[in-house]
């Protein structure tokens, strides 16, 4: 009788150990599967970021001043909007030249803001000015570009990610040149650049991983442009 009780007790202990071992193995398998799924997700995100950067870096198209669409909307939506300034309309259709005066720079006053529906057109007009500017106009545009990129990196990177928008790489390089020049105009170059990068990244805290990756690529371009 005593031996039988011992056998029963041993059997119960074995079953308990087997159950615990099975649970541990199952948990271990689940953790392994979860880890693999997380790793796969991370790889997919990483791949998406690099694809975005590659699409921008390999863009060889030329910038077009007159475009049929901007950010998915027909250009007529912007040109016929009651809020569009006369200066902006005239500059788009070629009846007004870019000039280093306050009236012209009023076109870009909304760019640091994130909620102006006409910003895609104003960004397009800034791109047009940046690609052809020199002298005093270029000096003044440097401040506009820096203010725009720093305070509204979401719209800036969205433009660079739009594969339907022609000349993105050319635009990015010109922006980078303007910013490199602005940074080097300051006596404390390193501090100026560091503050600019930090403020821009903070402004882009809620940007997607794609946008952050493109922004980092752009900062590399700025660094390469410095003397």
C-alpha positions as CSV (number, residue, x, y, z in Angstrom):
1,X,0.0,0.0,0.0
2,X,2.8,2.3,1.0
3,X,4.6,1.6,-2.3
4,X,1.5,2.3,-4.2
5,X,1.1,5.7,-2.6
6,X,4.8,6.5,-3.4
7,X,4.2,5.6,-7.0
8,X,1.1,7.7,-7.2
9,X,2.9,10.6,-5.7
10,X,5.8,10.2,-8.1
11,X,3.5,10.0,-11.0
12,X,1.7,13.2,-9.9
13,X,5.1,15.0,-9.5
14,X,6.1,13.8,-13.0
15,X,2.8,15.1,-14.5
16,X,3.3,18.5,-12.8
17,X,6.9,18.7,-14.0
18,X,5.8,17.7,-17.5
19,X,3.0,20.3,-17.5
20,X,5.4,23.0,-16.3
21,X,8.0,22.0,-19.0
22,X,5.4,22.0,-21.7
23,X,4.2,25.4,-20.7
24,X,7.7,26.7,-20.6
25,X,8.4,25.3,-24.0
26,X,5.2,26.7,-25.4
27,X,6.0,30.0,-23.9
28,X,9.5,29.9,-25.3
29,X,8.1,29.0,-28.8
30,X,5.6,31.9,-28.5
31,X,8.4,34.3,-27.5
32,X,10.5,33.1,-30.4
33,X,7.7,33.6,-32.9
34,X,6.9,37.0,-31.4
35,X,10.6,38.0,-31.7
36,X,10.7,36.8,-35.3
37,X,7.5,38.7,-36.1
38,X,8.9,41.9,-34.5
39,X,12.2,41.4,-36.4
40,X,10.3,41.0,-39.6
41,X,8.3,44.1,-38.9
42,X,11.5,46.0,-38.2
43,X,13.1,44.8,-41.4
44,X,10.0,45.8,-43.4
45,X,10.1,49.3,-41.8
46,X,13.8,49.6,-42.5
47,X,13.3,48.5,-46.1
48,X,10.5,51.0,-46.6
49,X,12.8,53.8,-45.3
50,X,15.6,52.9,-47.6
51,X,13.3,52.6,-50.5
52,X,12.1,56.1,-49.9
53,X,15.6,57.5,-49.6
54,X,16.7,55.6,-52.8
55,X,13.7,56.9,-54.7
56,X,14.7,60.5,-53.8
57,X,18.5,60.0,-54.4
58,X,17.9,58.4,-57.8
59,X,15.5,61.0,-59.1
60,X,17.0,62.4,-62.3
61,X,13.9,64.2,-63.5
62,X,14.0,68.0,-64.2
63,X,11.9,70.4,-62.2
64,X,8.8,71.7,-64.1
65,X,7.5,75.1,-63.3
66,X,4.0,74.5,-64.6
67,X,2.5,71.3,-63.1
68,X,-0.9,69.6,-63.6
69,X,-1.2,68.5,-60.0
70,X,0.3,69.2,-56.5
71,X,-0.2,66.8,-53.6
72,X,-2.8,64.9,-55.5
73,X,-5.0,67.9,-56.2
74,X,-5.5,69.5,-59.7
75,X,-3.5,72.7,-60.0
76,X,-6.7,74.5,-60.8
77,X,-7.9,73.9,-57.2
78,X,-5.0,76.1,-56.0
79,X,-5.1,78.7,-58.7
80,X,-8.8,79.3,-58.4
81,X,-8.8,79.4,-54.6
82,X,-10.1,82.7,-53.2
83,X,-7.3,82.8,-50.6
84,X,-4.5,82.7,-53.2
85,X,-2.6,86.0,-53.3
86,X,-2.3,87.9,-56.5
87,X,1.5,87.8,-56.2
88,X,1.6,84.0,-56.0
89,X,-0.7,83.6,-59.0
90,X,1.3,86.0,-61.1
91,X,4.5,84.4,-60.2
92,X,3.2,80.9,-61.0
93,X,1.9,82.0,-64.5
94,X,5.1,83.9,-65.3
95,X,3.7,87.5,-65.1
96,X,5.9,88.4,-62.1
97,X,9.6,87.8,-61.5
98,X,11.1,86.7,-58.2
99,X,12.5,89.8,-56.5
100,X,14.3,90.5,-53.1
101,X,11.5,92.6,-51.7
102,X,8.9,92.2,-48.9
103,X,6.0,91.9,-51.4
104,X,7.5,88.9,-53.0
105,X,8.5,87.2,-49.8
106,X,4.9,87.5,-48.5
107,X,4.1,84.6,-50.7
108,X,6.0,82.3,-48.4
109,X,4.7,83.6,-45.0
110,X,2.5,80.5,-44.4
111,X,5.2,77.9,-45.0
112,X,6.3,77.5,-41.4
113,X,2.7,76.7,-40.5
114,X,1.3,73.2,-40.8
115,X,-2.3,73.9,-41.6
116,X,-2.5,76.1,-44.7
117,X,-4.2,74.3,-47.6
118,X,-2.4,76.3,-50.2
119,X,1.1,75.4,-48.9
120,X,1.8,72.8,-51.6
121,X,1.6,75.6,-54.2
122,X,3.6,78.0,-52.1
123,X,6.3,75.2,-51.6
124,X,6.3,74.8,-55.4
125,X,6.8,78.5,-55.9
126,X,9.6,78.5,-53.3
127,X,11.3,75.7,-55.2
128,X,11.0,77.6,-58.4
129,X,12.7,80.6,-56.8
130,X,15.4,78.6,-55.1
131,X,16.4,76.8,-58.3
132,X,16.9,80.1,-60.2
133,X,18.0,82.5,-57.5
134,X,21.4,84.3,-57.2
135,X,22.8,87.4,-55.5
136,X,20.6,89.3,-53.1
137,X,17.6,87.1,-53.8
138,X,19.5,84.0,-52.9
139,X,20.7,85.5,-49.6
140,X,17.1,86.4,-48.6
141,X,15.7,83.0,-49.7
142,X,18.2,81.3,-47.4
143,X,16.3,82.6,-44.4
144,X,13.0,81.5,-45.9
145,X,14.2,78.0,-46.6
146,X,15.7,77.6,-43.1
147,X,12.5,78.8,-41.4
148,X,10.4,76.5,-43.6
149,X,12.5,73.3,-43.1
150,X,12.9,73.9,-39.4
151,X,9.3,74.6,-38.5
152,X,7.5,72.5,-41.0
153,X,9.6,69.5,-41.8
154,X,6.5,67.4,-42.3
155,X,5.5,69.3,-45.4
156,X,9.1,69.6,-46.6
157,X,9.7,65.8,-46.4
158,X,6.2,65.1,-47.8
159,X,7.2,67.1,-50.9
160,X,10.5,65.1,-51.2
161,X,8.6,61.8,-50.9
162,X,6.1,62.7,-53.6
163,X,7.4,60.6,-56.6
164,X,4.9,62.4,-58.9
165,X,6.7,65.7,-58.2
166,X,9.5,66.3,-60.7
167,X,13.0,67.4,-59.8
168,X,13.0,66.4,-56.1
169,X,16.7,65.6,-55.9
170,X,17.6,68.9,-57.6
171,X,15.4,70.8,-55.2
172,X,16.9,69.0,-52.2
173,X,20.4,69.8,-53.3
174,X,19.6,73.5,-53.7
175,X,17.9,73.6,-50.3
176,X,21.0,71.9,-48.8
177,X,23.3,74.5,-50.5
178,X,21.2,77.4,-49.1
179,X,21.2,76.0,-45.6
180,X,24.9,75.1,-45.6
181,X,25.5,78.7,-46.6
182,X,23.2,80.1,-43.9
183,X,24.9,77.9,-41.3
184,X,28.4,79.0,-42.3
185,X,27.5,82.7,-42.1
186,X,27.3,82.4,-38.4
187,X,30.4,82.7,-36.2
188,X,29.5,79.7,-34.1
189,X,28.9,77.3,-37.0
190,X,28.8,74.0,-35.1
191,X,26.4,75.5,-32.5
192,X,24.2,77.0,-35.2
193,X,24.0,73.7,-37.1
194,X,23.4,71.6,-34.0
195,X,20.5,73.9,-32.9
196,X,19.0,73.8,-36.3
197,X,19.1,70.0,-36.5
198,X,17.7,69.6,-33.0
199,X,14.8,72.0,-33.5
200,X,14.0,70.4,-36.9
201,X,13.9,66.9,-35.5
202,X,11.8,68.1,-32.6
203,X,9.3,69.6,-35.0
204,X,9.3,66.3,-36.9
205,X,8.8,64.2,-33.7
206,X,5.4,62.9,-35.0
207,X,6.6,62.4,-38.6
208,X,6.6,58.9,-40.1
209,X,9.8,56.8,-40.2
210,X,9.9,57.4,-43.9
211,X,10.0,61.2,-43.4
212,X,12.6,61.0,-40.6
213,X,14.8,58.9,-42.9
214,X,14.5,61.4,-45.7
215,X,15.2,64.2,-43.3
216,X,18.4,62.5,-42.1
217,X,19.5,62.0,-45.7
218,X,18.9,65.7,-46.3
219,X,21.0,66.7,-43.3
220,X,23.8,64.6,-44.8
221,X,23.4,66.6,-48.0
222,X,23.7,69.9,-46.0
223,X,26.9,68.6,-44.4
224,X,28.4,67.7,-47.7
225,X,27.7,71.2,-49.1
226,X,29.8,72.9,-46.4
227,X,33.2,74.2,-47.4
